[in-house]
Amino acid sequence: MENPFIAYCGVDCAVCTDYQTKKCPGCRESEWPGGELCMPVACCGRKDILFCGQCAEFSCPDMQAFYEESEGHRQAYLRMRRIHEGRG
C-alpha cells in the first residue's frame, strides 16, 4: 500500500480534519514547517518503514491511545492491522 493520502499511522488524510485545516501538513511531505515530527512519522522514519502496520511492535503502547481517540483513528487501526497481518 503506497497511497500518498494514507499517513504513517494509517489515517486517511483525504478525510482528516487536521490535514484539511492545515494543522497537519501530511506526513508524506518532505518538510514539516515549525515543529517536531509527530511520533509515528519519527518512529517509522527511524525504523525505515512506510506504515505503523509494518512494525514488529504494532500496535505499540504509544499508538494504542491514539487509535482510540476517534472513529477516523479506529479506522486507521483497522487499516494498519490489515497491513500488519499481510492483508493490506
TIKOLDREN-808462 format. One record per residue (C-alpha): x negated, y, z negated. Coordinates in steps of 0.02 Angstrom, whole numbers, plus 50000, padded with zeros to 5 digits. Example, Ala and Ser with C-alpha at 12.3 -4.5 7.8 and 13.67 -1.06 7.14 Angstrom:
TIKOLDREN-808462
493854977549610;493164994749643;
//
This chain:
TIKOLDREN-808462
500005000050000;499165015850059;500545028850054;499915046750028;501505050549932;501265036749803;500215043049658;498875032849570;500135029749430;501445023949554;502575039249553;503395043049720;502815061049750;504215063949876;505485063749734;504385070249591;504915087249522;503145090849461;502495088549638;503945098149717;503695113049599;501795112749624;501465108449441;500535093249507;499505095749666;499675077449712;498285065649661;497835061349839;497225079249861;495345081649863;495345096749748;496285099349585;496405117949551;496035124149374;496015109949253;495615092049222;496225077349324;497695068249249;497215052249157;497755039649292;496805049249427;495215049849324;495365031749268;495715024849443;494265035249509;493075027849381;493665010349424;493685013849613;495475007749634;496935015549729;498315012549601;498545007849418;499344991749480;497654986049545;496874987149372;496474971449275;497104980549118;498814985049191;499884990649102;498664998048977;499205006348815;498765023448888;500065021149025;501445012048930;502175028048855;502065036749024;503065022949108;504455025148980;504635044148999;505905044949140;506825035049272;505515040249401;504145033649288;505085017449259;505205015349448;503335018949459;503025004949333;504044992649436;503094997949593;501414995549505;501964978849432;502344972549608;500604978049664;499814970149510;500714953749546;500184954349728;501924957849793;501644976249832;
//
